[in-house]
Amino acid sequence: MPQWQGKSKGSPLGYRIFIVILEKWGVRPAYILLYFVSFYYFLFSPTSSRLMYDFIHRKLGFGSLVSIGKLYRNYYLFGQTIIDRIVLMAGMPNRFTFHFDGEENLHAMASMKRGGLLLSGHVGNWEIAGHLLKRLNTRINIVMFDGEHRQLKEYLTGVTGERTANIIIIRNDLSHIYQIKEALDKNELVCMHADRYLEGVKTLEAIFLGKKAKFPAGPFILAQKFKVPVSFVFAMKESNLHYHFYSSPVKEYKEDSNITIPQQILNHFVQEMESKIKLYPEQWYNYYNFWQ
């Protein structure tokens, strides 16, 4: 079975073509080209298509024809998230609008002056939330795998504009742990995905969409180790230029004789992620066997 390799599909040439279109004409022409690119992946990515179709059809219970339509829609929305990410992270002019649920939770976290951990997943478009986080008057740090970071640099190379967050790269020498600690000690917010892992890392298990699945233990252990408040955040696309941002109430976890703090956080995280996937079934961008 395929496993996640720490990065997503896409070539530097493809990114550069879209960047030229974005810089000259904006997002709408890029979205038009994306119809054809998405159709290519829909036709010629049999492994990822089969896994995503199975997820939509069997896990979420949609009919066969509806599932095929949602599969294509999933590829198209995934492409839009990449385009939107380039626009927002590069500080390009745009007409995106946002609706915020729970913004007050993040302001409350920032006002604690203790740092905080924001956990999300590959649901919706997390990086787009940096547009909101600039409003919190505190530094934002986004933790990425090295493969994801290299890919980000590839499609931002040559793009002018102000970056919206500091990037912390996950490395084998664990230097990222010290960078995360330093950021939290400075009362900054640290954002990271908590739904994917590379082979060989420590994992935790939880029931996710009716079946046991593994999640990386690191994000949940960090919350326990550094004793910082936690919020779960998601940015979901509701139309071409509109996003709905969600932030859960800030929570500080305490020891429990029946369940460890990392497991408590994971269980709550899974509940939040499941609810978003059920609301937005085409916006989980997972192209490998999550339940293997």
Secondary structure, 3 states (H helix, E strand, C coil): CCCCCCCCCCCHHHHHHHHHHHHHHCHHHHHHHHHHHHHHHHHHCHHHHHHHHHHHHHHCCCCHHHHHHHHHHHHHHHHHHHHHHHHHHCCCCCCCEEEEECHHHHHHHHHCCCCEEEEECCECCHHHHHHHHHHHCCCEEEEEEHHHHHHHHHHHCCCCCCCCCEEEEECCCCHHHHHHHHHHHCCCEEEEECCCCCCCCCEEEEEECCEEEEEECHHHHHHHHHCCCEEEEEEEEEECCEEEEEECCCECCCCCCCCCHHHHHHHHHHHHHHHHHHHCCCCECCCCCCCC
